[in-house]
Amino acid sequence: MANLKDIRDRIVSVKNTRKITEAMRLVAAAKVRRAQDQVLRSRPFADRLARVLENIQSRMQFEAADSPLLNRREVKTITLLAVTGDRGLCGGYNANIIKRTEKRYAELKGQGFSPDLVLIGKKAIGYFENRSSLYNIRATFKELEQVPTSEDAGSITSEVLAEFLSESTDRVEVIFTKFVSLVSCNPTIQTLLPLDPQGIADSEDEIFRLTTKDSQLIIEKDAAPSNEEPKLPSDIVFEQSPDQLLNSLLPLYLQNQLLRALQESAASELASRMTAMNNASDNAKELAKNLTIDYNKARQAAITQEILEVVGGAAA
């Protein structure tokens, strides 16, 4: 059995580690609230943009529009946009995205396509750059804001738009983590380009709310409220042609879609980190309890041994 000093030092170390993991859990909780506020602040713009697109769609068929972002061409090259984090200690969040990206890359290659990668986050960049002989990496982005902003989404959108418009790639898919609950986050694949005319004005936003229940932090997911922006008058007159409007608005719509994916991933990462740190704190508490029991047993054994030695010496 370990001596008393070793056990006592281990107990102190475990308790200090628990303080760190508890602090990290609270930091992640605060950042989830920031992510929630960011989503709510971005909704008015998204709702207004949807109303304008609805109005244009009511006047023309998007399928007949002369917009390069809606054009479907023969697919030869497919770009996979993988979204991971810059940091670890968040359970299987990063590993799940990397595995899903590897699987999708192999599927496309097996079907005869030429896939390449646009990587977001240090974890994906480090993993795939170490295997650069196996994967074609087109671009990388790292050190984004913990709570993604429109500027972050704009820089990435500019990259994929340039590649798509120059016909360097024929389709862009984003692989991100869709938040389900604190203990469940699913890697999801969504086609970014070409845009789907049928889904332009559809809204599937969800709102994440950090609340407390039974003295525990939990995240609730609700359907977002319906678009409260008033519909545009049917007799409104646009100075530009519908094609010109689409060519200006669709990149904004694409940026908004990518921002939603980044925000969803950020919420998933922070929720995963909250869960991981909560589990670590619970494990540290249990370990400290067991070590305390071992310490008391060792201390009692030492006292008993001393008593036996004293009694034996007196008897001699």
Buried (B, 14 or more C-beta within 10 A) or exposed (E): EEEBEEBBEBBEEBBEBBEEBBEBBEBBBEBBBBBBEBBEEBBEBBBBBBBBBBBBBEEBEBEEBEBBBBBEEEBEBBBBBBBBBBBEBBBEBBBBBBEBBBEBBEEBBEEEBBBBBBBBBBBBBBBBEEEEEEBBBBBBBBEBEBBBBBEBBBEBBEBBBEBBBEEEBBBBBBBBBBBEEBEEBEBBBBEBBBBEBEEBBEBEBBBBEBEEEEEEBBBEEEEBEEBEBEEBEEEEEEEEEBBEBBBEBBBBBBBBBBBBBBBBBBBBBBBBBBBBBBBBBEBBBEBBEEBBEBBEEBEEEEEEEEEEEEEEEEEE
